[in-house]
Amino acid sequence: MKIVSDLLTSIEGIRIFYIVGLLIFVVLFIVITVRTMRIPNKEMENIKNSILADGESEDITTSN
């Protein structure tokens, strides 16, 4: 791991990529969190019920 660390520290301007990557991660995390929190409860109930209903509607057959 020291080889990779030494290589990355020797490259000029590499810090900007660390900062940009961290900013992209933080922005995406905030956007996903806000969008998830803004989904209406009724829509969440519909999603939950559709997931549960899919398993019940299918006939499971097993061959012995």
C-alpha positions as CSV (number, residue, x, y, z in Angstrom):
1,M,0.0,0.0,0.0
2,K,3.0,2.3,0.6
3,I,3.8,2.1,-3.1
4,V,0.4,3.4,-4.1
5,S,0.5,6.1,-1.4
6,D,3.9,7.3,-2.6
7,L,2.8,7.3,-6.2
8,L,-0.3,9.3,-5.5
9,T,1.6,11.9,-3.3
10,S,4.1,12.4,-6.1
11,I,1.5,13.4,-8.7
12,E,0.9,17.2,-8.9
13,G,-2.6,18.4,-8.4
14,I,-4.0,15.0,-7.2
15,R,-5.6,16.5,-4.2
16,I,-8.3,18.1,-6.3
17,F,-9.5,14.7,-7.3
18,Y,-9.9,13.7,-3.7
19,I,-11.9,16.8,-3.0
20,V,-14.1,16.4,-6.1
21,G,-14.8,12.8,-5.3
22,L,-15.8,13.6,-1.7
23,L,-18.0,16.4,-2.9
24,I,-19.7,14.2,-5.4
25,F,-20.3,11.6,-2.7
26,V,-21.8,14.1,-0.2
27,V,-24.0,15.7,-2.8
28,L,-25.4,12.4,-4.0
29,F,-26.0,11.2,-0.4
30,I,-27.9,14.4,0.4
31,V,-30.0,14.2,-2.9
32,I,-30.9,10.5,-2.3
33,T,-31.8,11.2,1.4
34,V,-34.0,14.2,0.5
35,R,-35.8,12.4,-2.3
36,T,-36.4,9.4,-0.1
37,M,-37.8,11.6,2.8
38,R,-40.1,13.5,0.4
39,I,-41.9,10.4,-0.9
40,P,-45.5,10.5,0.3
41,N,-46.5,7.8,2.8
42,K,-49.2,6.6,0.5
43,E,-46.7,5.9,-2.2
44,M,-44.4,4.1,0.3
45,E,-47.4,1.9,1.4
46,N,-48.1,1.1,-2.3
47,I,-44.5,0.1,-2.9
48,K,-44.4,-2.0,0.3
49,N,-47.7,-3.8,-0.6
50,S,-46.6,-4.5,-4.2
51,I,-43.5,-6.1,-3.0
52,L,-45.4,-8.3,-0.5
53,A,-48.1,-9.1,-3.0
54,D,-45.7,-10.3,-5.6
55,G,-44.6,-13.2,-3.5
56,E,-48.1,-14.3,-2.7
57,S,-49.5,-14.2,-6.3
58,E,-46.9,-16.6,-7.7
59,D,-47.5,-20.4,-7.4
60,I,-44.3,-22.1,-6.2
61,T,-43.9,-25.5,-7.7
62,T,-41.3,-28.0,-6.6
63,S,-40.3,-31.1,-8.3
64,N,-39.4,-34.1,-6.3
